[in-house]
Amino acid sequence: MSNDGAQKQNSFPTFFSLDGNLTRRQFLYAGSALLTSRLLVGCGPEKQTFPPVKGTTSAERAVNAAKRFAGITLNVGWETGDQAQDPLRFSGPLWEKLTGIRINVVELGIPTDLFRRVMAEHQANTSTLDCTMLAPAWMPSLLEAGALEPLDEYVNHYMVPSDLNDFLPLYQSLGVWNGRRYGLFDDGDTLLIYYRRDLFEDLENQKDFAARFGHPLGDPRNYDWKQFIQAAQFFTDKFAPNLYGLAPFNKWLRWGWFQSLLRVNGGQFFDVATMKPGINAEPGRRTMANLSSMDRFMPPGAADVPEPSSLFAAYLSGKAAMASFWPPLGRWTEAYGEAHVGGIPKSLVTGKTGYALLPGGHTQMALGWLLAVLSHSRQKEAAYLFLQWLNSPEISLQRVMLPYTLRDPYRQSHIESPAYRKLWPAAPAYLDTLKNAADKAFLDLTIPGAPEYEEAFYQAASNIRLGTTVDAAMDQMAAAWEAITERYGRDHQRSAYEEFLKRQGATLPQSSSVTNKR
């Protein structure tokens, strides 16, 4: 999850941008045979010799093995803002106390900047960063550049095997590409709908809605698209400007919603046989039109707001009937952590919020985070041990319960934790919804160039807000996707897309029957 708070970042150079013309692409395509072999085979060292493990848990084993590296400093790349408060205030100081290894947190900006800067650091071959957080969708692009270190030998030697099975099923494959592990999944970033139970349960609202639309207001947990948009319209028309049907969306939320609803609506990213874009076929056009229609039921100007602060202000102050965001909003509605997180207003809706998946009964694992060791690090083993300790069941549970940071439950042991379930009265319902979301979430498009395909979506959504028709914008987006595919190589992209489609969450399960009405 991204919270785009403006906090001071450590100095770190940027060498390219996604809209540059040559630098990155020359790097990616020079020696294409070599880069393809890196993607398939990996770029790790020869087989290593490790000391015997000491300890019964993965956390204990990591601490005991890391003590021999006492006195070194690990440079750890992290998202800027509230995400960084975990290693700055909790895990970094604790790791240094336990092992003598200092953690220097390098704040790399918002997600798009984080990707660019990790790639730039690798291209510069500075060995500045030892490890980082990164989105699973970026993994193929970083692998093609040779930026990620395979973790299989470390995991096989140091980790308690059952820890991998403790990940919720959707998340178990997200650090793996072409049979090799390059990351440990670390953040259950499923999108939810938060709704005001008191407004939906109000008898007068129910009566007025039924009189207008001819059917009950119903339960947002069971909504299809038509019911969702009617509810948003109803609350806006009845209460605006004091209350709107929806809190504002930022662009990352829109991309997550588009990806989920595209597949719920029967669409696909590409025709796997031809790798021609499928996003401008009827399901894609309908999905984009539906998303564009939501703007009418948000506060004026909401579509142009890039940061989530206006979303928090609208929902937590009681000025929106529904909001969509990552899991932290569920905690903040109950006033858990609001005093510790920057930019979060006092909640006026404590005890009034329900939790639901997106319309159609599915959702999106939007962004998410892996922990990865970078291939140019000179301290790979020490970096891995820090990440294993961070990611272990007992330490990760403490991290997802921190009131001042943004990590979200992703292990079965997190969902079942008695301590977490006691944090606020509705915490059990919240955790059960996160489990349901992980069972029914789609994955972000994960192929080489994923950030560039994503950027084309943002351009299309912006063009629609500026007056371009949905059909024209989707055709422009498809043309941009086609050009990206051509640059990376059609057969190359097809192979990666086929790998992506093998994963749980890549497509709508055939057993699912979804009708997402206009």
N, C-alpha and C positions, 0 to 999 in steps of 0.2 A: 504494500500500500504506500502511496506517496502523500506526504503532507508537505506542501511546497512553502514551508515557513522560511522567512528570510533570516538565516543565521550566518555568522561569519564562517567561511570555509578556509581550510588550509590551502596555501598556495600550491597550485598544481597546473602545469601547462596544458593547453589544448592545441593539438596539432592539425586537426581537420574537423570538418562538419559534414553532416549527412548530405547537405545540399552542395558540397564541393564537387568538382568535376573529375579530378584525376587522382589525388594523392592516395586515398584509400583504395580506390578501384585498381590502380596500378599495382598496389601492394597485394591485393587479393588475387589478381589474375595473372601476374607474372609468374611463370612456372606453374601453370594450372595443374599439371600432372602431379607435381610435388604436393600442392595444397590439397588435392583430392585424396592423395594417399595419407596426408595428415588427418583428414576428416575420418577416414576409414580405419586407420591403424593407430593414430595417436602420436604424441610427440614426447612421450615420457622417457625417463632414464632406463638404463639396463636394470635388471632385477637387483634389488637392494637387500642388504642384510640388516635386520633390525634386532634390537636387544629383546630379551624375553619380556613378555607382558607381566605386569604386577598389578593386581587389583581384580575385583569381581565385576565392576561396572565399567562402561566405556569412559565415564568421567574420571574414575580413579585411575584407569590405565593411562589415560591421556596425561593426567597430572604427574604420575610417577615417571613416565617416559620423558616428559618435557623438562624435568628438573635438571637434567644434564646440560640443557641449553640456557641455564640461568645466566642473566647478565646481558643477553641480547635484547634487541628491540625489534618487534614485528610491526611493519607498516600495513595497516588494515584499511582497505577502501570501503567507505560506507556512504549511504545516502545522507545528504545534508538535512539537518533539522531534527525533528523529534526522533526519527529512526536512530540517529547517532547517539542519543542519550543512553541507550543500552550499553554499548562498549565504553562510552565516556564515564558513566556514573556507576555502572554495576559490574558488567562482566570483565571489562578491562582491568580495573583495580583489583577485583577478586582473583583473576588469573595471575596477576603479578604477585599478589600476596602468597598464592599457592605454589608458584613455580619459579619466581624470580625473573620472569620474562615480562618486559614492559610492552604494552600495547599503545602504539601511536595511531590514533584514529585520523585518517585522511578523509575529510568530507569532500565528496566528489560532485555535489550538486543534486538537482532533481534527476529522475530516472533517465531521461534522454541524455543529459549531460554525463551521467555516470557511465553509460555505455561508451560514449565517445572518448571519455578520458581513460577508461581502462584500455580501449583499443589504441589510443594514442600512446599511452605509456608502453604498451607492448611494442609498437612500431619503433619507438625511440630507443628501445632496448636499454633502458636505464636501470632496470631491476629495482625501481623505487618502491613498488608495491609488492608485498608478499602474498596477500590473499585479499579477497573482496566478496561482497555480495553482488549478485547479478541475477537478472530475470531469466527463467528457463528459455524464453523465446529468443534470447540473444545467443544461446549456447552454440548453435551451428555456425553463426557468423564468427564468433570468437575462436571456435575450433578451426575453421578454415584459415584463420590468421596464425594458428599455432599458439594461441595465448593461454590455453588452459592445460594444467597438469593432470594426467590420469591419476585417479585416487585408489584404484582397485587394490594395489599391493598394501597400501596403508590400511584400507578398510579391512581387508582380509586378515591382516596381522593384529591390528589394535582394537577393532570394534567388536563388541558383543553382537553376534549375528542377529539376535532377536530384536535389536534396536531398529534394524531396517524394516522389520515386519510391524513395528509399532507405528510407522507412518500410516495415515489413512490411505486406503488403496489408490486413490487418484494420484497421490503424491509420490508413490514408491518409484516410479520410473522417471521422474522429472530431472534427475541429475545424470541420467544415462543417455548416451547417444551411440547408436550402432554397436551396442553390446558392451561399451566401456563406461565406467562411472567417472564423471568430471565434477560432480557437485553433490552436496548434501542439502536436501530440501529443508527450508527453514521458516516458511511464513504462509499460513493458510489464507491466502488473499481472495476469498470468494466474495462476490458482490451480493448484497442483500437489499431488500426493501424494508425500510423502517416505517411503521404506520402508527398513527395515533389511535389506539384502541378505544379511547373515550369518545372520539368523534365517530368512529365507525359503529360503536355500540349505542350511540345516542338514539333514542326512539324517534325523536322529531326528524333527525337527519335521515333515518331509515324510511320514515313515512314520506318525506319530501322526495327522496331519490326514487322510490317506487312509483310515486305519482308522475314523475317526469319521464322515467325510462321504461316503466312497465315491468320491472323485475326487481328483486331485492338488491339492496346494496351489497350484501354478501360479505365474505371473508377474503381479504387480500391474499391469504395463503393459497387460495384456490382460483385466483384470477387468470383468465386468458387476456390477450391484449385488449379486446373490446371492453371488457369489464374494467380493466385498469385505467384506460383512458377516459371512460365515462365517470369513474370515481374522481379522477383528477379534475375533470371538467366541472363536475357537480360542486365540489368544495370551492373551486375558484369562483364560479358564478355566484355562489351563495354568500361567500365571505370576503372576497377581495375588496379592497386592498389590505384588509386586516389579516387575512390568511389565504394562502394559495394551495392548490392541489398538490403541487410538487415543489420541493426545494431545488435550487439551481444545480446544474450538472457542470463538471469541467470536461475537458476533451478526453482525458483518460477514461472517465466513466463512459462516455459515448462510444469509444472504441470497444470497451468491454461489452456494453449492451449490444452493439452491432454484431459482434462476433457470436454472442450467444443466440440472439434472436434470428440471425441469418440461418443458423442450423435448425432452430426450432421451426422456422418457416419453410424448411425443406431445401434450403440453399446450400451451396458449397463454395469454398474459396477458389478452387480450380477444378477443371475437368482433368482427372488424373491421367487420362490417356493422352491428352494434347497439351496439358498445362496452360490452356487458355483460361483466363479469369472467369469465374462464375458469379462474381459479385454484381454484375450488371444484368443478370437474368432477372426474371420476375420476382423471385423471393428476395433478392438483394435490393431491388428498387422499392419493394413494399416495405422492407425493413428500414431503409433509410427514410422513406416517407413517414413511417410511423414515428421514428425518433425525432424527425423535424417537427412533427405535430405536437410533441410534448412541450415545446417552448411556450406555447400559448397559455400553459397552465402553471408557469413559473413567474416569479417576480419580474417586472420589466428589466431588461438588460441582462438577465441571468445567462443567456446563451453566450455572452461575450466575456464572462468572468473566468479567467484561467485558473484561479486558486480556489481551494475548497472552503475558505473562510466564510464566504457568503452562504454556502450550504449549511455549515454549522450554525451560523447566526440565525438562519431562517428556521431550521428545525428545532434547535435547542431552545429558542425563545418562544416556541409555540406558534410560529407564523406559517407553518406548512403542515398539511395533513399527511404527506408521505415524503420520504427522502430515499435515495439510494446511495450507498457508500460501502466501503470495506468494513470489516468487523469492528474496528475501534469505535465507530459511532454508537454501536450498541452498548458499549461500556460507558461512554460519555453521557448518553441519555439518562443513565442511572447515577450520574455524578461520580462515577468511579474514575478517579484520575484527573478530573477537570481542573483541579487546582495546580496540577503539575505539568500540564501540556500547554505549550505556547499557542495562543490564538483561539482557545476554546472558551466560549462564554458559559456562564452558569446555566445549568439545565433547569428549565421550567416545566419539563415533561417527565420528570422522574416518576416511575411507576405507571406510565401511560402508554408505553411503546410496545408494539408487537413486532415480530420478525417474520419475514416471508422471503421466498425465492423470487426470481424475476417472473414476469408474466409467461405462462406456458409451463410452469413447474420445473424449470431448469435455471441455471445461473452460469456465471463465468468465473473461472479462476484467473482473475485479471492481474497481470504482472507477476505477483508472487516473487519469492527470492530463494536463490540457491547460495550456498557458501562454497567458494572455489579457491584453489591454490593456483597462482599464476606461474606460467612455465619459466619465466625469467628470474623468479625469486632464487636467491642463494641460500634460503633458509626454509626449504620446502617441507621438510619433516616437522620442524617446529611449528610452521604455519598450519599444517594439517592437524597436528595435535590440539592446537588452540580451537580449530573449527570442530573437531570431534567432541571436545569438551563442551563448547557452546551448544552443540546440537544434541547432546545426550539427553535422555528423558528427564533426568532430575534437574539439570541446569536449564534446559529449554522450558520446562514448566515454570520455573521462577521467572524467566525472561518474558513469557507470554502473559504473566500476571503482573508485570511491572505497571504501575499506574501512570508512568510518564513517557512511555515509548509505544511503538506501533506494531510489535510482533503479535501475530494471531495464532490461535491453536491449530496444530497440524498433525498431532499424534493422537492415537486412541487414548493413550494415558492422559493427555491433556483434557480430552472430552470427559473422561470418567473421574477426573480428579475431585475428591471430596472438598479439598481446599478451594478450588476454583468455583465449585458449585455453591459455595457459601458466601461468595463475594457480594452478591445482592440478591434480592428475592427472586428475580426472573432469570438469574444466571443459568439454572438448569435448562430452561426453555431456549435461551441463547445458545448454549453449547450444543443442545440437540439439533438446533437449526443449522449450526455450522457443520455438524456431522452430516445432516441431510443434504446440505449444499455441496459438500465434497463428494457425496454419492452421485449428485446430479449436475455437476459442473462441467462445462466445456473448457478446453484448454485454449490458450492463445495460439495463433498461428506460429508455428515453430519450424522455420526453414532458414537457410542462409538469406540474408537481406531482410529479415523480418522487420527491423526498425524502419527500413525504407518503404516497404509495403504499408506499414502503419502510418507513416508520414503522408502517404497519398490519400489515406482515409481522412486525415485531419484537413487536408486541402479541399477535398470534396465537401466535407461538412461545412467548412468555412464558406465555400462558394455558394452553397445553398442558402446560408444565412444572408449572403450578400445579393441574392436574387436569382441565381442560376437555378434552372429547373432540376428536379431530382433526376430525371432521365438523363439530362445533359451532364450533370455532375457525376453520375455513376459511369457513364461512358468515358468521361475524362479519367476517372479513377481506374477503370479497367485498362485504358490505354497506358497509363502510368505503370500499372502492374505488369503489363505485357512488356514494356520496355525494360523494367527491372529484371524480369525473367530472362529476356534475351541477353542482358549483360552478364548475368551469372551463368547462363547456359541452360537451355531447356531440359536436356537429358539430366544434367546435374541437379536441377531443381526438382525434376520428377522423382529422382531417387530419394532426395531428402523428404519430399512430400509423402512418398509412400512410407518412409520410416515414421513420419509424424502420424499418419493415419492408423498405424498399428496400436496407438496408445489409447487407453481408456480416456474418454473425454474429447477425443478428436472429432468424433461424429456422433450424431443422434443414434442411440441404440435402436436396433431394428424392432425390439420389443416395445419401444415407446410409441404411443399414439397421441400425437399432439395436434390440436387444432387451435391455431393462434389467429383468431378472427381479426378482420380489419377493424 
